[in-house]
Amino acid sequence: MKITQVRNATIIVEFDKNKFLIDPWLGPKDYMEGFEAGINSHIRQPRVELPFEIQQIVDVDAVILTHFHPDHFDEYAVNALNKDIKFFVQSQTDLEIIQSYGFKNIEIITEDGITYKNIKLYKTNCQHGKREIIKPICESVGMPYDSMGVVFKSENEKTLYIAGDTIWCKEVKDALDKHSPDIIVVNACGATVFNGEHIIMNIDDVKEVLKYSPNSTLIASHMDTVSHLSVTREDLKNFAEKSNISNLLIPNDGDILCL
């Protein structure tokens, strides 16, 4: 497989001869205000430009949207994507939202798994920050809380787990126990809200994944882009070097990993 780190959580997964675009956030640098409920809300986002032309990014077989947050899907993606493209979502609610934008070929990924060509896709659950604390905050600013991860399986590839927007939690442990992934993509910028709670993985969470799944290769995504980050690529690199960790990959935007 190949994984291209585009920007933020936007990645392209080439898996068993099919290309999947994950969480396309395609607007230009600084076009959005910082998140109202996040730290550093005065900083505009995305903080960096895309590494490729949009038409190159959307030249794929299918799209997967892990959840409907504005740093994972935007009007630029709506305008750039072919409305007939295969589109995978986490729920009926998200299906109806995507349908309202004119997309016609939408399917919900389930925990029991669905088949796309010769690939099995499984939904995994997330905690986008501690549920009892973060869900009310999301609702107060009109944003949904729920997010999903996705596991890719095929006879011709290693097993890939895209953990999605989640902290280290029982749901992630359950996914690791159930699927035993070889490759794990973790969103790891430690995005933090105004009360100091982080809503995706930080360095401590990454440590827990490495400890729980020591034979897997981890890939850090969702880095150096949103206003409310608390962990940078440089922070992760320093942690990996000091801890003598060799199975944590930290790609820059535009990098392609062959796995």
N, C-alpha and C positions, 0 to 999 in steps of 0.2 A: 504494500500500500504506500501511497504518498499522502502527506499532509502538508498543505500550504498554509502558513500563517499569513493571513491577509492583514487584518487590523482588529484589535479588541477581540471579541469572541467570534468574529467572522473568520472562518477557515474553509478551505476546500479539501475534502476527503476523496481521494481516488482509491476505491475499494472494489476489488474484483471487476475491473473494467468499467466501473461506473463512477461518475463524478457527482459528489454531493456538495452543495453550498450550504453551510451552516450559519444561521443567524446573520443575514446580510444587513449590515449597517453601513450605508454607502454614501452618506452625505459628506460634503467637504469639511475641512478643518474649521473648527470654531463656529459652525452654523447653529449649534444648539446652546442654550443656557445650561449652566451646571444644574445638577439635580437639586430640587428645592429641599428635599429631606436629607441631603448628604452633606458631608464636610466639604469645605472649599467650593460652596455653591456659587461663588463669584467667578470661578474659572469656567470659561467656555469649553465646549467639547464638540466633537472629538479633538483631542489635543494635537493630533498629527493627521497628515493627508494619507489617502490610500496609496499603497505601493504600486498599484496597477490601474490601468484604465477600467472603468466600470464594465464595459462590454466584454473585456477579457474575464472579469470575475464572474459574470452571470452566464458564461458559456459552459453550462453544466447540464447533467441529466435530471437532477432533482434538487429540491430545496428542503431543508429541515429547519423549522423554527422551534426552538426550545421553549420560548415563552414570549409574550407580547409586551416587551419593554422597549422604550425608544432607543436604547443603545444596542438593540439586537435586530431591529427591523424598522425601516423608515420609508418615507414617501419616495426617496430616491430608489430604493429597492423595488417598490411598487411600480414605479415608472419604467425601470430598466428590465424587469423580468417578463418573459413571455407568459401571458395569462393561461396558456395551456400546459405549462410545465408541471411535472409531478411535484406536489407540495405536501409535506408531512408536518403534522401538528400534534399537540399533546392532549387536546380536549375538544369537545363539541363547541364550547365557547370560542376557542381560538379558530376552529374551522369556520364558524359563522363570520368572525371578523375578517379572516382572509378571503372568504367568499364575497364579502361586501366590497372588496377591492377589485373584483372581477376575475379572480382566479377560479378555475373550473375543475381542476383535477386534484382534489385535496383528500387526504386520508389521515386518520388518527392512528398513531403508534400506540400499541397496548403493551402492558406488562407481559402478557402471554406471547407476544411477538407477532409480527406480520411479515409477509414475504414480498420483497420487491426484486423482480427478476430472480437471481439465484442467491440473494442476500436476505438474511433474517435481521430484522430491526426490532429491538426491544426497548420499551420505555422503562426508565428507572426514575425513582422518586427523589426529590430534593428537599432541602430546607434552605430557602433563600434568605438566610439569617434565621435566628431562633424564632420559630413560628409564633409563639405567644407574644413576642415583643415586636417583631417586624411586620407581621400581617396587619395589625391595626394601623401602623405607620403608612404602609402601602395604601391601605384603603383611605386614609386621611388625605392623601395627595392624588387619589383617583387612579392608582396603578394596581394591577392584579399582583397577588403574591406568588401563586403557584408557578413552578418551573419544572422542566423534566431534563433528565439525562437520556442518552441513547447508547445502546450497545449494538455493534455491527458484528455479525457472524457469517462466515462462509467457509466451505471446505478448502478454499484456495487461499485463505488469508489468516493471519493471526487475529485474535479477538480484540476489538477496539471498544473502549468505553469512554464516551464523552460525558464527563460528570455533570456538565452544565453549571448554572448559577446555583451553587450550594456551598454550605459550610461542611466541615467534617461532622457527620451525624450518623445515626442508626441507619438511615436510608442508604447512605453511601456504603456502609459496612455490608448491608444486605445485598447491594448490587455486586460488590466484590465477592461475597460468598457465593452468590448464585451463578455469576458469569465467569469468574476467574480470568479477568482480561490480561492480555499480554501488554497492551498499550493503554495508557490512561491519559486523557487530556483533562487537565484541571484548570479552571478559571481562578487565577491566583493573585489578583492585585489587591486583595484585602479591602475591597470597596466598603466604605464605612458611612453610617448615617450619623445624624447630629448628636445622638446620645452615646456615641462611641462603640456601638455594636457593629461588627462587621457582617456583611451579607453574602460575601463569597469568600473563598479560601484565602487565608493569610499564611505566613510562614509556619506557624504552629500547626495549622490544618494540613499543610503539605507534608510536614514531618510525620503526622499521624498516618497519612496515606502511604508514605514510604515505609513506615514501620509495619503497617498491616498487610501491605502487598509488596514485600521486598524484592520479588523477582520480576515485577512489572517495570516497564519503562514509562516514566511520567513526562508529560509535555506541558509546560506552563503557557497558557493562553490568557486572553483578556487582560493584557498588560499595557501600562504606560499610555492609556488613551482616555479614560473617563475622568471627570472632575473629582470624584470622591475616592480615588485610589489611596491606599496607605502603604502599598508595597510596590517597588519598582523591579524591573529586570535586574538592575544592579544589586539590589538587596538580595534577590534570590540567588544570583551568581555568588555573592559573598558568602551566603549561607551554605551553598553547595560546596564551595572551596574549603571553607573552614571545617565542614563536617565530612570531607572526603567522600562526597556523594557523586557517583558517576552515572546513575540512572535517572537523572533529572535533566531534561533538555529544555532550553530556554530560547526558542527561536525569536529572531527579530522579524518585524513585518517584512514580508516578501520572501522569507526563507522557505525552502521546500525540504521536508524531511522524508527520506526513503527508509521504510521500516519493514 
